[in-house]
Amino acid sequence: MLLVISSPSGAGKTTLARRLLGDNANLTLSISATTRAPRAGERDGREYHFVAPAVFEAMAGRGEFLEWAEVHEHRYGSPRASIDALLDHGRDVLFDIDWQGAGAIHQSAPADTVRVFVLPPSMADLAERLHTRAQDSKDVIARRLGRAKGEIAKWSQYDYVILNDVFDRAYAELQAIYRAEGLKRVRNRWIEPFVRDLLDQSLDD
Ligand code: 5GP
């Protein structure tokens, strides 16, 4: 499964994603490459692979991204090789990416992609979370808020929409989505041989 989570900056998507990763050993985060500078506390290879614009260009030119997009004047891309390796090992991959990436991932693998959008309860709440996070300058926050409505307007391109007003409830909904999607018949290869064997079993005891 390719599980994509999007939201405007500050809606709590990263916190939801981290908790889901912590609770599900078979789910791994796709670590994007970005040309933006690391924020305080971010480490190369953990939140992102931080690369220079020229390096990003070269990677994109070689087709190394499953998708890439420009977001807030920086480039972000999902590295194809690590995603393929995870899927080959039967793992589910979580993407914390924007609406452009969600669309591209869905187009590349429609049957395997599950798209979840996280809504903030209000624009005032979004602004407050961005300010209290205090990771960005006032300028950057203003730009992120300016983009938020454009991102929210894409809600109908997603399979599920979660309202993050109460974190625990929003998280329970996200986990329910991941569980139910994982239980779908088409995602469980064990069923067919199991049923074949079941039907082959003798009724004599
Ligand atoms: P931030 O700079 O706050 O970490 O991320 C800015 C935006 O870029 C977020 O909406 C985030 O989900 C998105 N983003 C991060 N990585 C990728 C990626 O690889 N592809 C796309 N399309 N968007 C990404």
Residues whose N, C-alpha, C, O or C-beta is under 5 A from the ligand:
A	BS01	5GP	S7 S32 A33 E67 W68 A69 V71 Y76 G77 S78 D96 I97 D98 Q100 G101
